[in-house]
Amino acid sequence: MISIQGLSKVFTSNKSNTAAVDNLTLSIDQGDIFGVIGYSGAGKSTFVRLLNRLEEPTSGRITMNDKEITTLNKRELRLVRQDIGMVFQHFNLLWSRTVADNIAFPLEIAGIPKAERDNRVKTLIELVGLTGKETSYPAQLSGGQKQRVGIARALANKPKVLLCDEATSALDPETTNAILDLLVNINKNLGLTIILITHEMQVIRKICNQVAVMENGKIVEQGNVLDVFLHPKQTVTKKFVKQIMGSDEEDSDISHVMNRYQNGKLIRLHFVGETTNDALISQIIKKYGVDISILQGKITQTQAGAYGTLFIQMDGNEKDMNKAISFVREETSVELEVIHDAN
Ligand SMILES: Nc1ncnc2c1ncn2[C@@H]1O[C@H](COP(=O)(O)OP(=O)(O)OP(=O)(O)O)[C@@H](O)[C@H]1O
């Protein structure tokens, strides 16, 4: 749906040049929730602002639904911008307008007649969960409610793409989760493609299906979220994954566990993707009559399913334990490794 080729933005100030976005090539599919993650200064904001030409590129091409954004004149750009909604970190609301009038603002600019505008605003207020707040002013709202207004306003002209620039960074964790849930609903129910930039891996984990990691204006790693979580290649990506899962060292630091549980087999289970195997543990206990103690682990959920590691101790009859191990290895998608065997 969106194709970006050789996109660059160079800022010149005090005779020094900064390549905020550096020769970036990327494609984004219809219906994706595409996350761009990077540390401060990586070029994320510049990148997202280039997409709707709030920032003019120095070079490169952006096409959206076969329309070349980068060559549009002002009038054409105004029309295309109706297809691209944008949500900002600090909401950018009009403080002298009520919630309803903030949401109606882009519709007024687009010349939508009053009756249609009112209808649309009513629907949007319901969609973002602000019923009852129509006549409140932004100053009377919480951060989460302000962002709901920002989202409703971004959706007013029925865009095809929603750009979110650190949309949850000013919010507390609980409010962040509620806003992320709202974005997923919008993506599912309206079929909207969402591009969001963030410095928080939790945001990527929770709602994105694709992720690109930015550093120094470049995309250094990209792929579906589970793959990137499982096999981070670049140091910067590994750091982001560590934000959520802790380090590999923590995972493998099970010597204390090995000392305490000396019977049976110490096993590491690695869960990946769509088969969460929720009932795996109880299934093997029932089926093979073995005892299982859960010792340590961390499993997390992404849009593509669960992944993570669990350390267990399995005890019982040797034959039964071996059958249970074969079952996991052969009939489930869970990877199993016996890391210590007392027998
Ligand atoms: N208008 C500008 N003039 C000059 N330099 C700029 C301008 N905007 C951004 N930059 C520079 O471009 C680089 C990328 O900035 P950008 O804001 O895109 O990064 P970011 O990843 O969004 O960071 P943050 O999360 O802190 O906003 C930085 O080095 C920044 O100083």
The ligand as a Gaussian input file, in Angstrom:
#p B3LYP/6-31G(d) Opt

LIG

0 1
 N       13.959000      21.005000      12.002000
 C       15.150000      20.453000      12.251000
 N       16.289000      21.147000      12.022000
 C       17.498000      20.584000      12.253000
 N       17.687000      19.341000      12.701000
 C       16.587000      18.594000      12.959000
 C       15.266000      19.119000      12.745000
 N       14.375000      18.139000      13.095000
 C       15.101000      17.080000      13.489000
 N       16.418000      17.339000      13.412000
 C       17.526000      16.415000      13.744000
 O       17.295000      15.185000      13.071000
 C       17.597000      14.070000      13.882000
 C       16.367000      13.164000      14.008000
 O       15.351000      13.834000      14.762000
 P       13.899000      13.223000      14.999000
 O       13.130000      14.197000      15.818000
 O       13.325000      12.797000      13.701000
 O       14.268000      11.937000      15.863000
 P       13.307000      11.017000      16.755000
 O       13.790000       9.632000      16.556000
 O       11.907000      11.307000      16.422000
 O       13.659000      11.525000      18.201000
 P       12.642000      11.924000      19.385000
 O       11.984000      10.643000      19.807000
 O       13.543000      12.476000      20.441000
 O       11.701000      12.935000      18.829000
 C       18.088000      14.639000      15.205000
 O       19.497000      14.655000      15.174000
 C       17.535000      16.038000      15.220000
 O       18.363000      16.908000      15.956000

